[in-house]
Amino acid sequence: MTLKPTLKSSLSPIRRDRLQAAASRLKRGNSATLFFLQWLRAPGRMGAVVPSSRRLADAMARQIPPEARQDSAPVIELGGGTGSITRGILDAGIPSHRLIVLERDPRLADLLSQRFPGITVLCGDAQNLQTLLAERDITRVAAVVSGLPLLLFPEQARCRVVDACFGVLPVGRPLIQFTYGFAAPLPPHEHLLHARRVARVFRNVPPAFVWTFKKAG
Ligand SMILES: C[S@@+](CC[C@H](N)C(=O)[O-])C[C@H]1O[C@@H](n2cnc3c(N)ncnc32)[C@H](O)[C@@H]1O
């Protein structure tokens, strides 16, 4: 929400700033409400009651390595939700034309398209990532940032998502994933991946851990 120009010009700068801050809080509140409503409809698919915090989004985006930033290949975000991590990735310097966000929920996919003009939003299932990208002639990506609740997925679905990611990620490029528990968000024996816990974020509800996974060479 932005203030109408007529209202804006009749206010002192301080009152204008306060009103603008209140409008931003309302906007954030709206996406939190939508997030919560979608969680009520499909808790297993949402995996969280509230969107990720700014701190968690930044911690995830920081894991995109310099060579992936300089690359021309796209950065993929899985499970964009209301866009907390999308915002973090863009603010970390990934240009919007290089960001492709895959979101299964059509309402959230619409919201992402409205909120972030310039990025590509695909409404679909992350299990079909490779096919969805191939339809756009994309066979290689720079990095994958995932907000998917992978541990809540049935094993077969989780394996399909991971296989799809490593079908397009070159050796050395990360799948970046957060999780709320102490255990790795991907069972170590399942895939031949190098797993590392790279950050802890206390300022998130609930506190979260960031992991990176890379294909064993
Ligand atoms: C924990 S929320 C994370 C949202 C956002 N990235 C954040 O961190 O605030 C998980 C998101 O993944 C989406 N999702 C769940 N399963 C999916 C799937 N198979 N393919 C694509 N998106 C999926 C949900 O709709 C939800 O928006």
The ligand as an ORCA input file, in Angstrom:
! r2SCAN-3c Opt
* xyz 0 1
  C       7.847    -22.863      4.604
  S       6.974    -22.040      3.270
  C       8.314    -20.947      2.801
  C       7.824    -19.688      2.144
  C       8.874    -18.605      1.979
  N       9.973    -19.052      1.142
  C       9.400    -18.169      3.346
  O      10.502    -18.634      3.678
  O       8.716    -17.405      4.024
  C       6.970    -23.286      1.995
  C       6.430    -22.844      0.640
  O       6.653    -23.913     -0.288
  C       5.499    -24.076     -1.102
  N       5.502    -25.483     -1.566
  C       5.234    -26.587     -0.816
  N       5.381    -27.688     -1.555
  C       5.763    -27.296     -2.801
  C       6.101    -27.968     -3.988
  N       6.053    -29.308     -4.079
  N       6.488    -27.244     -5.068
  C       6.546    -25.873     -5.003
  N       6.225    -25.175     -3.887
  C       5.842    -25.864     -2.802
  C       4.338    -23.736     -0.181
  O       3.182    -23.380     -0.900
  C       4.944    -22.573      0.625
  O       4.709    -21.352     -0.026
*
